[in-house]
Amino acid sequence: MNQTARSNRYHIGIFGRRNAGKSSLVNALTGQEVSIVSDIAGTTTDTVWKNIELPGIGAAVLADTAGYDDNGALGEKRVERTRQSASRIDLALMLLTDMPDEATYEKEWLQHFASLNIPVVCLMGKSDNSNATEQQRAWKETLGCNIQPISAKTREGVKELLEAMAAIYKSGDNINDITHSLVKEGDIVVLVMPQDAQAPQGRLIQPQVQTLRNLLDKQCLAMCCTPEHLPDMLASLTAPPKLIITDSQVFAQVEKLTPKESLLTSFSILMARHKGDIETFRAGAAKLLSLPSDGHILIAEACSHIPQNEDIGRVKLPRLLRKKFGEDIKIDIVSGNDFPDDLTSYDVIIHCGACMFTRRHVLTRIRQAKAQNIAITNYGIAIAALTGILDKVEI
């Protein structure tokens, strides 16, 4: 369970006011003292993420967030971190306590979750208190939704909450088949994987690991090589492979060697479908090709890392863009959670494969771009379009 990549886990966020008992609930669900519990409001100053195995869900992550009623200059930054965390989750648990006032915070956050299409379970925390039933009734009237009682102290309602979370998970959009309909059991698949400066010493990068595991789970015959040994790999086979999956940076090189009987795609394109909206990305590539020479492009990387020589997002892709559009093209690069709220200065966003992000996180960024009428595409699709082979690859 601990080896499951966090980006492939179901993300559950716990939200509420300061001192609502969010950290206590996390500890109750995990059975560990994961989060610091204190009567002092504002003890949780940043989101705490904890891997957990949940019945009916499997590998999941619990997010203990800072109170959304925090105030002051530092408090506003904490609330912003909580808002950023919300873009990454698949399910929100809103923990309520005390009698509601105007419930301004709760109404605002319910609207925010609705705008992100995130399901919400409202919980009446500290249900072991003597006035909890009255508080629950008051919250139900104020928010107009069902309120489920729960107590981290007595564990009342924990079983019911786990059942509710499992039901929401099963009804959701949980896409786990990275290679979807491209291959089936027994198919030969060749993975072309450059082991350059971007590949960690002694390890494979996440898209390669996740794709290889997917192929093994489907009982495919997976074979791996570096680009320079692809001719030898193909020559050693008695029949062409059903599929070749390559790193996007050597797309053009691999396409020239791909047998006409074989399908061709890239790790980034597989991730584009797995994590995002493939048709939106395809439309974004068409917009990219029509840019003027002074267009403005945002390159967004999911992971934060120190740039290496020939880094694909910071070196190779910008080089390809300048070769296509000229030196006047404007390119900005962001990484990790540093994604601008205002995207209107950009013509196109080119997002990485997002192997480190959840599907929900990527879809939130796509929704944000579409709301501002900004085209968005993906590394692999963009590179295939820029090199003139998009019509030759499987999307």
C-alpha positions in Angstrom: 0.0 0.0 0.0 2.8 2.4 0.9 4.4 1.9 -2.6 1.4 3.2 -4.5 2.3 6.5 -6.0 0.4 9.4 -4.3 -0.8 10.7 -7.7 -2.7 7.4 -8.1 -4.4 7.5 -4.8 -7.9 8.7 -4.0 -7.5 12.1 -2.3 -9.8 13.0 0.6 -9.6 16.5 2.1 -10.9 17.4 5.6 -12.1 21.0 5.8 -13.6 23.2 8.5 -13.0 26.1 10.8 -10.1 26.3 13.2 -10.5 23.9 16.2 -13.4 22.0 14.5 -11.5 18.7 15.2 -10.1 18.1 11.7 -6.8 16.8 13.0 -8.6 14.5 15.5 -10.7 13.1 12.7 -7.6 12.4 10.6 -6.0 10.6 13.6 -9.2 8.6 14.2 -9.4 7.5 10.6 -5.7 6.5 10.4 -5.4 5.1 13.8 -2.2 7.1 14.3 -1.2 10.4 15.8 -0.6 11.9 12.3 -1.7 15.5 13.0 -1.0 17.6 16.1 -4.1 18.0 18.2 -4.5 21.1 20.4 -7.2 23.4 21.8 -5.3 26.3 20.4 -7.0 27.5 17.2 -4.7 27.5 14.1 -2.5 24.6 15.2 -2.5 23.2 11.7 -0.7 25.8 9.6 -0.3 23.9 6.4 -1.9 20.9 4.8 -0.7 17.5 6.2 -1.0 14.6 3.7 -1.2 11.0 5.0 -1.3 7.8 3.0 -3.9 5.3 4.1 -5.7 2.2 2.9 -9.5 2.5 3.2 -12.1 -0.2 2.8 -14.0 -0.1 -0.5 -11.4 2.5 -1.8 -8.0 1.1 -1.4 -4.9 3.3 -1.6 -6.0 6.8 -0.5 -4.6 10.1 0.9 -6.1 12.1 3.8 -5.5 15.8 3.7 -5.7 17.7 7.0 -6.1 21.4 6.1 -5.7 24.6 7.9 -9.0 26.3 9.1 -10.7 28.2 6.4 -11.7 30.9 8.9 -8.1 31.9 9.6 -7.5 35.6 9.6 -4.7 38.2 9.5 -1.9 38.3 6.9 -0.4 34.9 7.8 -3.9 33.4 8.2 -4.9 34.5 4.7 -1.8 32.6 3.3 -2.9 29.5 5.3 -6.4 29.8 3.8 -4.9 30.1 0.3 -2.9 26.9 0.9 -6.1 25.2 1.9 -7.8 26.5 -1.3 -4.8 25.1 -3.3 -5.2 21.8 -1.6 -8.9 21.7 -2.6 -7.9 21.6 -6.3 -6.1 18.3 -5.7 -8.8 16.3 -3.9 -11.5 13.9 -5.1 -13.8 14.1 -2.0 -14.3 16.8 0.6 -15.3 16.2 4.2 -16.6 19.4 5.8 -16.4 19.2 9.6 -18.9 21.4 11.4 -19.1 22.3 15.1 -21.0 24.7 17.4 -24.1 26.5 16.4 -24.0 28.1 13.0 -23.9 31.9 12.7 -24.5 33.1 9.1 -22.4 30.2 7.9 -20.7 32.4 5.4 -17.5 30.3 5.3 -19.4 27.1 4.8 -21.7 28.4 2.1 -18.7 29.8 0.3 -16.8 26.6 0.4 -19.7 24.4 -0.6 -20.0 26.7 -3.7 -16.3 26.3 -4.3 -16.5 22.5 -4.2 -19.5 22.6 -6.5 -17.6 24.7 -9.0 -14.9 22.0 -9.0 -17.4 19.1 -9.2 -16.0 17.8 -5.9 -18.5 15.7 -3.9 -18.9 16.8 -0.2 -19.9 15.0 2.9 -21.0 17.3 5.7 -20.1 16.0 9.2 -21.3 17.2 12.7 -18.1 16.9 14.6 -17.8 16.2 18.3 -21.2 14.4 18.3 -20.5 13.1 21.8 -21.2 16.6 23.1 -24.6 17.1 24.9 -25.9 19.7 22.5 -24.6 18.0 19.3 -28.1 17.0 18.1 -29.4 20.5 18.3 -26.3 21.8 16.5 -26.8 19.2 13.8 -30.4 20.2 13.2 -29.4 23.9 13.0 -26.7 23.2 10.5 -29.0 21.1 8.3 -31.5 24.0 8.2 -28.8 26.6 7.5 -27.0 24.6 4.7 -29.9 22.6 3.4 -28.0 19.3 3.2 -27.8 16.2 5.3 -25.4 16.4 8.2 -23.8 13.1 9.4 -22.8 12.9 13.1 -19.3 11.8 14.0 -17.0 11.7 17.0 -13.3 11.2 16.8 -13.3 10.5 20.6 -16.0 7.7 20.7 -15.7 6.8 17.0 -19.5 7.2 16.6 -20.2 7.6 12.9 -16.8 6.5 11.7 -18.1 3.2 10.2 -20.9 5.1 8.4 -18.5 7.7 7.1 -16.2 5.0 5.6 -19.2 3.4 3.9 -20.3 6.8 2.5 -16.8 7.5 1.2 -16.6 4.1 -0.5 -20.0 4.6 -2.2 -18.9 8.0 -3.6 -15.6 6.5 -4.8 -17.4 3.7 -6.6 -19.7 6.1 -8.3 -16.9 8.4 -9.5 -14.7 8.7 -12.5 -11.7 6.5 -11.5 -9.6 5.7 -14.6 -6.9 3.2 -13.9 -6.1 1.7 -17.3 -3.2 3.9 -18.7 -3.0 2.1 -22.0 -6.8 1.8 -22.3 -7.9 0.0 -25.5 -4.5 0.1 -27.3 -3.3 -3.3 -26.1 -4.6 -6.6 -24.7 -3.2 -9.7 -23.0 -0.4 -11.3 -25.0 0.4 -8.2 -27.1 4.1 -7.3 -27.5 4.8 -3.7 -26.4 8.2 -1.9 -26.8 8.9 0.9 -24.4 11.6 3.3 -25.6 13.1 5.0 -22.5 16.0 7.5 -22.7 18.1 7.3 -19.6 19.4 10.8 -19.7 20.0 13.5 -17.0 16.3 13.7 -16.2 16.1 10.0 -15.2 17.1 9.6 -11.5 20.2 7.5 -10.9 19.2 3.9 -10.4 15.5 4.6 -11.0 12.9 5.1 -13.8 10.8 8.2 -14.0 7.2 7.9 -12.9 5.4 7.7 -16.3 7.7 4.8 -17.3 7.1 3.0 -14.0 3.3 3.4 -14.1 3.0 2.4 -17.7 5.2 -0.7 -17.3 3.1 -1.8 -14.3 -0.1 -1.3 -16.3 1.2 -3.5 -19.1 2.2 -6.2 -16.7 -1.2 -6.1 -15.0 -2.7 -6.6 -18.5 -0.5 -9.6 -19.1 1.3 -7.9 -22.1 4.8 -8.8 -23.2 6.7 -5.6 -22.3 10.2 -5.0 -23.6 12.3 -2.0 -22.8 15.2 -0.3 -24.6 16.9 3.1 -25.0 16.4 4.9 -28.3 19.8 4.0 -29.7 19.0 0.3 -29.3 15.5 0.4 -30.8 16.7 -1.0 -34.2 18.3 -4.0 -32.4 15.1 -4.5 -30.4 12.9 -4.5 -33.5 15.3 -6.8 -35.4 15.2 -9.3 -32.5 11.4 -9.8 -32.7 9.8 -12.3 -35.0 6.9 -10.0 -35.6 6.4 -6.2 -35.3 5.2 -5.1 -31.8 1.5 -4.2 -31.4 2.5 -0.9 -29.7 5.6 1.3 -29.3 5.6 3.8 -26.4 8.3 6.4 -26.5 9.5 9.3 -24.5 8.1 12.4 -26.3 11.6 14.0 -26.7 12.6 11.3 -29.2 9.2 11.1 -30.9 10.5 12.0 -34.4 13.4 9.6 -34.2 11.3 6.7 -33.0 8.5 7.4 -35.6 11.0 6.9 -38.4 11.8 3.4 -37.1 8.3 2.3 -36.2 7.0 -0.6 -38.4 3.8 0.2 -40.4 2.0 -2.6 -38.6 2.8 -1.1 -35.1 0.9 1.6 -33.2 2.9 4.5 -31.8 2.3 6.8 -28.8 4.2 8.4 -26.0 4.2 8.2 -22.2 3.1 11.8 -22.1 0.1 11.2 -24.4 -0.9 8.2 -22.3 -0.8 10.4 -19.3 -2.8 13.1 -21.1 -5.7 10.7 -21.5 -5.2 9.0 -18.1 -5.1 12.3 -16.1 -6.9 14.9 -18.3 -9.2 15.6 -21.2 -7.7 14.3 -24.4 -10.0 16.1 -26.8 -9.3 19.4 -25.1 -5.6 18.7 -25.4 -6.0 17.9 -29.1 -7.9 21.1 -29.7 -5.1 23.0 -27.8 -2.5 21.5 -30.2 -4.4 22.8 -33.2 -4.5 26.3 -31.6 -0.7 26.0 -30.9 0.1 25.4 -34.5 -1.8 28.6 -35.5 0.0 30.9 -33.1 1.5 34.2 -34.4 5.3 34.7 -34.1 4.8 36.9 -31.1 2.4 34.5 -29.3 2.6 33.9 -25.5 2.9 30.3 -24.2 2.8 29.0 -20.6 4.7 25.7 -20.0 3.4 24.1 -16.8 5.3 21.3 -15.1 3.7 19.2 -12.3 6.8 18.4 -10.4 9.3 20.8 -8.9 12.9 19.9 -9.7 16.3 21.4 -10.3 16.6 21.8 -14.1 19.0 19.4 -15.8 20.9 19.7 -19.0 18.5 19.2 -22.0 15.5 19.4 -19.6 12.4 18.7 -21.8 10.2 21.4 -20.3 12.8 24.1 -19.9 15.2 23.4 -22.7 14.0 21.0 -25.4 10.4 22.2 -25.7 11.2 25.9 -25.8 13.9 25.2 -28.4 11.3 23.4 -30.5 8.8 26.3 -30.1 11.4 28.9 -31.1 12.4 26.8 -34.1 8.8 26.7 -35.2 7.7 30.3 -34.4 10.9 32.3 -34.2 12.8 34.0 -31.4 10.0 36.5 -30.7 7.7 33.9 -29.2 7.2 34.5 -25.4 7.5 31.6 -23.1 6.9 31.4 -19.3 7.5 28.3 -17.2 5.9 27.4 -13.9 6.3 24.2 -11.8 4.5 22.5 -9.0 1.6 24.3 -7.5 2.7 27.7 -9.0 -0.1 27.9 -11.6 -1.4 31.5 -12.3 -5.0 32.3 -11.3 -5.1 34.8 -14.3 -4.3 33.0 -17.5 -5.6 35.7 -19.9 -2.2 36.9 -21.1 -1.5 33.5 -22.6 -2.5 32.1 -26.0 -1.8 28.4 -25.2 -0.8 26.4 -22.1 1.4 23.3 -22.6 1.1 21.0 -19.6 3.4 18.1 -18.8 2.1 14.6 -18.5 1.3 15.3 -14.8 2.3 11.9 -13.5 2.8 13.5 -10.1 -0.7 15.0 -10.1 -4.1 13.5 -9.5 -6.6 13.4 -12.4 -8.8 15.8 -10.4 -5.9 18.3 -10.1 -5.3 18.2 -13.9 -9.0 18.5 -14.7 -9.2 21.6 -12.4 -6.5 23.3 -14.4 -8.2 22.4 -17.6 -11.5 23.8 -16.3 -9.7 27.0 -15.2 -8.2 27.4 -18.7 -11.5 26.8 -20.4 -13.3 29.3 -18.2 -10.8 31.9 -19.4 -11.0 30.8 -23.0 -7.3 29.8 -23.1 -6.3 26.7 -25.1 -4.4 24.0 -23.2 -2.5 21.0 -24.5 0.0 18.4 -23.3 3.8 17.9 -23.8 3.5 14.8 -25.9 0.6 16.0 -28.1 2.4 19.4 -28.6 5.7 17.8 -29.5 4.0 15.4 -32.0 2.1 18.4 -33.5 5.3 20.6 -33.7 7.2 17.8 -35.4 4.5 17.0 -37.9 3.6 13.5 -36.8 0.5 14.0 -34.7 -1.6 12.2 -37.3 0.7 9.2 -37.1 0.4 8.6 -33.3 -2.3 7.0 -31.2 -4.2 9.4 -28.9 
